[in-house]
């Protein structure tokens, strides 16, 4: 038996799509539950959030890089079903405007890492992604990308978060 990435994501017909994918079912189950809880908690605070992008293929990441919409050439944690971009909806339209610090508090409360501080608010980060949450720490990403690690248990806070760029 594999894991959610090998058993679900790699078999999905959208695996190589260049289109945006916002299907919450392509989030690994623990990540999905945390994202759903964040959306519910935000709603209780009067903030309408949507899962704007869940899964992202390498092909889409390359396209985003080539068109100047991303600094990163290689896809990150989104590719593994372990990250989600959560966007506010105002007047029926998604918006990235305004303060997203509430998302950092909600992510932490639900065991996820926020792209506004990458799990360590005491460190200056050169890359900020304020609408992004993910299940794995920056320190765990190298092993995730190498295929030697995939979370199969509830998230454990990682106190050794690095300043390495993540997404």
Steps between C-alpha positions, in 0.01 A plus 500: 500500500622847415371828628246761396738644242575167329156345548281799413678800354726327247199308368277808464437609138602856597850392606665693212240773448598861448159606630435614854370220723296591807361156575522453876487122446855523365621608841639222717229417761663660806584810297147505357342485845722784623418715197128437543527596869686820409230593249231434762683698770552792261129494414418517873711818505310641203775427248401308188793282385521263206755238409637681195769248409562159649698272268753652256685307232860554399370607158283772656788617723729529198232700315456733801877551517533560124226764509651677801219403739730294724862530606525123527572278201434172680171420666503457874272359765181563293610215273468251786152594624647659810444871428215733419462863403206647691360823361248744641182559304366856499192597300499153344856525366830361628739763631854494624466853639516580867648341805532122505659472845178339630588206276827454686316467831244259353765289327696462822183413694435217253854364477595658168782735406419842360691646204513835677762375746576140389452377855748740660378857552829596669699462175501745208384312192589622153197327348152567638191319373226629728212297353691169520479225763678165503529194715875436486770723644755664278761270657300193388466614137835363379400148606149544358637607161755214506221247560643385834227656715125538483293580810278210601410616850358813659728802458768562757620859542857539378696749707799495266330682211750625247505820297522301179247612240188286497186461293 
